[in-house]
Amino acid sequence: YVRGATVFPNGLGAAATWDPESVEAAAEVTACEVRATGAHQNYGPTVDVGREPRWGRIFETFGESPHLVGELAAAKVRGYRGDGLGDPEGVVATAKHFPAYSEPERGEDASPVDVSEYKLRNTFLPPVERALAAGVDSVMPSYNSINGEPAHGSATFLEGLLRDDLGFEGHVVSDWNGIHHLHTDHGTARDHADAVRQARAAGVDVASVGGVSHAERIVELVEAGDLDEATLDRSVE
């Protein structure tokens, strides 16, 4: 929240307009105001397809239609990016949450998703593909596990699906504490250092939270031979 910033409708409100041009124009204003604060990246657009009405974050989505979600997500990417990374009034756009966040069991946020391959590729991935085609520079994994695999620690999703299948060449940025959750919530990592190792090995390039402690864990992992420096080289590049 920044005092004096322009406030636009939430995702469902924007989707109710059925107007990609207005959504793109709103994103342009947001990008300009974000840059004025000194930030260079926006954690949007949301590409989640709203198929679970009990979910507490349903208002963030552009609704239940993969087509409409894709149209408006692409519009937001264009508005945020402007003329690209060199645009002084543009910001890095981040498509979130990959690959399927918005149909959690029981409707509880970040709870597991059990989805067929057919539904994953025909319902949840098309909006992601539209965002990628519009030039999105960054992708954020989802908090939850998909078919038993936590997205932040899954090379299946972040390397195989996102980079190999969809051809994404940008950077993957963690959700807030998403790496730490591999230890505290999913239980796939024995401690924070192991969570950092899992996430880096899976294809997460940037930790959105962690600060010095995250950097220290990386140094320790490299020195111990548990994390290949080449993995870090690619992220830094």
C-alpha distance (Angstrom), angle and dihedral (degrees) to the residues before:
residue distance angle dihedral
Y1 . . .
V2 3.80 . .
R3 3.79 119.3 .
G4 3.80 110.3 -115.7
A5 3.81 95.2 20.0
T6 3.79 119.7 138.4
V7 3.80 113.6 -104.1
F8 3.80 119.0 -148.8
P9 3.82 130.1 -173.8
N10 3.80 118.5 -77.9
G11 3.79 120.9 -105.8
L12 3.80 97.2 -80.5
G13 3.79 90.8 44.9
A14 3.79 91.6 51.3
A15 3.80 90.9 46.1
A16 3.80 90.4 54.1
T17 3.81 88.6 67.4
W18 3.83 92.4 61.0
D19 3.80 83.3 -153.0
P20 3.83 116.8 127.6
E21 3.81 92.1 -179.7
S22 3.81 92.1 59.0
V23 3.80 91.3 45.7
E24 3.80 90.3 50.7
A25 3.82 91.4 48.9
A26 3.81 90.9 51.0
A27 3.81 89.9 50.9
E28 3.80 90.0 52.4
V29 3.81 90.1 55.5
T30 3.79 91.6 46.8
A31 3.80 91.6 50.1
C32 3.79 92.0 51.0
E33 3.81 91.9 50.1
V34 3.82 92.8 45.4
R35 3.81 90.8 52.8
A36 3.80 89.5 49.5
T37 3.82 88.5 62.2
G38 3.81 90.6 54.3
A39 3.82 96.5 -106.0
H40 3.80 120.9 128.1
Q41 3.80 103.1 -167.9
N42 3.78 134.9 58.9
Y43 3.80 121.4 -158.8
G44 3.78 94.7 -134.4
P45 2.93 166.9 135.8
T46 3.78 104.4 58.8
V47 3.79 108.8 -138.2
D48 3.81 94.8 -179.0
V49 3.81 115.2 129.6
G50 3.81 108.9 -135.1
R51 3.81 104.9 -128.8
E52 3.84 99.1 140.6
P53 3.84 111.3 64.5
R54 3.83 92.3 -172.4
W55 3.79 90.6 61.8
G56 3.79 110.4 111.5
R57 3.81 93.1 -138.3
I58 3.79 96.1 51.8
F59 3.82 90.0 113.7
E60 3.81 89.5 65.4
T61 3.80 92.1 63.9
F62 3.79 128.6 81.5
G63 3.80 88.6 -125.6
E64 3.78 138.3 -96.1
S65 3.81 101.3 -48.9
P66 3.82 114.7 95.2
H67 3.80 88.7 -157.6
L68 3.82 95.2 53.5
V69 3.81 92.4 42.4
G70 3.80 89.5 52.1
E71 3.80 94.0 47.9
L72 3.80 94.3 50.4
A73 3.81 95.2 39.9
A74 3.80 89.3 54.4
A75 3.80 89.9 48.3
K76 3.79 90.9 53.2
V77 3.80 91.9 48.4
R78 3.81 90.1 53.6
G79 3.79 91.3 47.4
Y80 3.78 95.3 47.6
R81 3.81 96.1 45.0
G82 3.81 98.8 43.7
D83 3.79 106.2 175.9
G84 3.80 93.0 -9.5
L85 3.78 136.6 -93.9
G86 3.79 92.9 -28.4
D87 3.82 94.2 56.0
P88 3.84 107.8 112.6
E89 3.81 89.8 -150.3
G90 3.81 96.6 42.4
V91 3.78 131.2 87.5
V92 3.78 137.3 -159.1
A93 3.80 108.9 -89.4
T94 3.81 119.8 -140.4
A95 3.80 121.7 -156.6
K96 3.79 110.4 -147.5
H97 2.99 147.1 -133.0
F98 3.79 110.2 12.1
P99 2.96 131.0 -133.8
A100 3.85 108.7 -7.6
Y101 3.79 119.4 -23.1
S102 3.76 106.4 146.5
E103 3.80 106.3 71.5
P104 3.81 101.7 59.9
E105 3.78 123.0 169.7
R106 3.84 111.7 -92.5
G107 3.81 88.4 2.5
E108 3.81 91.4 -86.7
D109 3.79 115.7 147.1
A110 3.81 113.9 -104.6
S111 3.81 93.1 4.0
P112 3.80 117.9 137.2
V113 3.78 124.3 -69.5
D114 3.80 120.0 -146.1
V115 3.79 107.3 -166.5
S116 3.78 134.4 161.8
E117 3.80 120.3 -120.0
Y118 3.80 88.3 -116.0
K119 3.80 93.8 54.8
L120 3.79 93.0 42.0
R121 3.79 92.7 55.3
N122 3.82 98.7 36.6
T123 3.81 101.7 38.3
F124 3.79 110.6 23.0
L125 3.81 104.4 29.7
P126 3.85 102.7 50.4
P127 3.85 93.7 73.3
V128 3.81 89.3 48.6
E129 3.79 89.6 52.2
R130 3.80 90.6 50.6
A131 3.80 91.0 51.6
L132 3.80 90.8 49.0
A133 3.81 91.0 49.5
A134 3.81 89.1 52.0
G135 3.81 89.4 57.7
V136 3.80 104.3 -99.4
D137 3.80 109.1 179.8
S138 3.79 100.9 -160.4
V139 3.80 138.9 36.2
M140 3.81 127.4 -161.0
P141 3.83 121.5 -151.7
S142 3.78 120.4 -131.9
Y143 3.81 123.4 -106.0
N144 3.77 94.7 -125.1
S145 3.75 136.1 75.5
I146 3.79 117.6 -105.3
N147 3.80 113.5 -147.7
G148 3.79 88.2 -19.4
E149 3.82 99.0 -45.6
P150 3.84 119.1 107.5
A151 3.80 104.8 -131.3
H152 3.82 95.3 -137.4
G153 3.80 90.5 59.0
S154 3.77 100.1 36.3
A155 3.79 121.1 109.9
T156 3.82 85.5 178.1
F157 3.79 90.0 67.9
L158 3.80 104.4 26.8
E159 3.80 98.7 40.5
G160 3.79 106.1 19.6
L161 3.79 101.2 36.6
L162 3.81 104.0 25.5
R163 3.79 102.3 36.1
D164 3.80 104.8 22.9
D165 3.82 101.6 34.6
L166 3.81 100.7 29.8
G167 3.80 96.8 31.6
F168 3.82 97.2 -129.4
E169 3.82 112.7 172.4
G170 3.80 101.1 175.1
H171 3.80 129.4 89.0
V172 3.78 130.6 -72.9
V173 3.81 114.7 -135.6
S174 3.79 122.7 -166.4
D175 3.77 123.8 -120.5
W176 3.80 117.2 -114.8
N177 3.82 105.6 -60.2
G178 3.80 89.0 -16.7
I179 3.80 91.9 137.0
H180 3.80 93.0 49.2
H181 3.82 89.2 51.2
L182 3.80 89.3 67.7
H183 3.81 84.2 73.2
T184 3.81 104.5 28.9
D185 3.83 100.7 37.8
H186 3.79 112.2 16.0
G187 3.79 97.0 35.2
T188 3.80 93.9 -145.1
A189 3.83 91.6 120.5
R190 3.81 124.4 58.8
D191 3.82 93.9 -145.1
H192 3.81 142.6 -14.5
A193 3.80 93.7 -77.0
D194 3.79 91.0 53.1
A195 3.80 89.6 48.9
V196 3.81 90.0 53.6
R197 3.81 89.9 49.4
Q198 3.81 92.5 49.7
A199 3.78 94.1 48.1
R200 3.81 94.5 46.4
A201 3.79 92.3 46.8
A202 3.81 90.2 48.5
G203 3.79 93.6 54.3
V204 3.82 108.4 -91.1
D205 3.83 107.0 145.8
V206 3.81 103.3 -179.6
A207 3.81 131.1 35.0
S208 3.80 108.7 -145.2
V209 3.80 89.9 -158.8
G210 3.79 132.2 18.8
G211 3.77 104.3 81.4
V212 3.80 117.9 -176.1
S213 3.81 93.9 -5.3
H214 3.81 91.3 57.9
A215 3.81 91.5 49.1
E216 3.80 91.1 47.9
R217 3.81 91.4 52.3
I218 3.81 90.1 51.7
V219 3.81 91.9 52.1
E220 3.81 90.7 48.3
L221 3.81 92.2 49.0
V222 3.80 93.4 49.9
E223 3.80 93.0 46.5
A224 3.81 90.4 49.4
G225 3.79 91.6 50.0
D226 3.81 92.5 -117.0
L227 3.82 95.2 116.3
D228 3.79 124.6 44.1
E229 3.80 114.2 -127.2
A230 3.80 88.4 -140.4
T231 3.81 88.1 66.8
L232 3.79 89.7 57.8
D233 3.82 92.1 43.6
R234 3.78 90.5 59.5
S235 3.80 92.8 48.5
V236 3.79 92.5 48.2
E237 3.80 91.4 47.5
